[in-house]
């Protein structure tokens, strides 16, 4: 009656072993480390960097406890901070010979000090939030008016190109505040232009006006178009910020929208505020230019003459120099899409989409420069670097391909740079805070102690009130905490102070189920049921109540998870996971313990479940 089959006992044992395995890394703490990542958009860190890092450290007489490659950076772990600082200096000298133009970012970091065998099983510690680990917090104000201004500027160019292509004469196009005004001499020409603009540029609202003898069309962005522009600008800025903070080696940055025009950036573990502000505020723009193939340009490349007037000298990544004309064909603001694809010969390529104005300009330029090379340049920190040089094979337009990629990964990298190389709208830091690691350690200590003392208080009460069944309940509660921490570690969730509060709350809610079970068993015993039957009926009849109460609480937790943000969301994640683990531990694990103790006894005369009050018989 009260015996689990072997497969159920095995499941309980496996789940508890899993919980112990994935909880272990959280007890080893963190060790000082040095991270090497790319400092330029055109340079990518690959597995070969591990060899360079190891050889550099060996030359400097420094012995790391481990060197790891995580796909975007190489990290070397050390036993103490003194060795960490020496390693940073040695790697900076070796990898960045020119300190004024660093190619790689060599930053201090922290890595889990878990043994290699745990790491190989993907058993990693939880991430700690800003309030527990320390770090920097920024609140950025996005200038969305500038995004609308850029769109209106491009709209003026679109209208000018459209009217020129259709041979519609106008008396001038000007932009005033939030409108674009097009002047005409005759009403017939104005009406024709109005029809063309309404047909070709549906995002514009058109109104007629007059000023003296001139007739005008006043163009404004439709409300839905304005909303689309603003939403796109915020999303692109958030994507760009994600790409940039990767250089800081932050394990779990928080970058999210707050309100209509603000972005919150939290970087746990980062203490260098100046470095963080430099990377977040960096401006990057893309430009497409023609390659100058003149004799003077060739002489400038080999150093036997000056750069021709109207041209500039650049480098293709860290490779050969190239001279480009200053005239810009299109810029990153006019780019509407970039995806990795394949050409007609199934070779890696990048598909580019431009807005209409840029497409018309590119069509004219490409028609006049067939079989000539064109380059895409990334400007960052005031310096330009050529991403790619490709030959114009045919007349191009709003959609074209950049071919000649070495492999699909190179095409993916270039597409990412083209999509997110620049901010869609300027941002300003309006609030910044730095939380020191000592304050984070104090928060961890207080949070851990509050949870520990709460657990001890619950355990003492349960043992005093329910005796042996209180011991079973306490062991099940410990299993609940074990499984909850294991799940948070496995999911690589970020633990914050609200998360610790959710763990403490989970303890109280989890023990509630065992109180229900124990009281049900007591009730059955008071009704004269045999001990073995009381155990069986107690668990069976308490299950419906336990499930009902946990489901309703889970619904509230899911509401917090869906509609909450920041600290509320962090609390909700731990809360929801805690409900799931508490159902398993309070019902399955505690029943396994009870079955193990009483199920193997042939005859049970009494249960150690505390005082059983019996109603007085009349």
Secondary structure, 3 states (H helix, E strand, C coil): CCCCCHHHHHHHHHHHHHHHHHHHHHHCCEEEEEEEEECCCCCCCCCHHHHHHHHHHHHCCCCCCEEEECCCEEEEECCCHHHHHHHHHHHHHHHCCCHHHCCEEEEEEEEECCCHHHHHCCCCCCEECHHHHCEEEEEEEECHHHHHHHHHHHHHHHHHHHHHHCCCCCCEEEEECCEEEEEECCHHHHHHHHHHHHHHCCCEEEEEEEECCEEEEEEEECHHHHHHHHHHHHHHHHHHHHHHHHHHCCCCCEEEEECCCEEEEEEECCCCHHHHHHHHCCCEEEEEEEECCCHHHHHHHHCCCCCCCCEEEEEECCCCEEEEECCCCEEHHHEEEEEEEECCCCCEEEEEEECHHHHHHHHHHHHHCCCCEEEEEEEECCEEEEEEEEECCCCCCCEEEECCCCCHHHHHHHHHHHHHCCCCCCEEEEEEEEECHHHHHHHHHHHHHHHHHHHHHHHHHHHHHHHHHHHHHHHHHHHHHHHHHHHHHHCCCEECHHHHHHHHHHHHHHHHHHHHHHHHHHHHHHCCCCHHHHHHHHHHHHHHHHHHHHHHHHHHHHHHHHHCCCHHHHHHHHHHHHHHHHHHHHHHHHHHHHHHHHCCCCCCCCCCCCCCCCCCCC
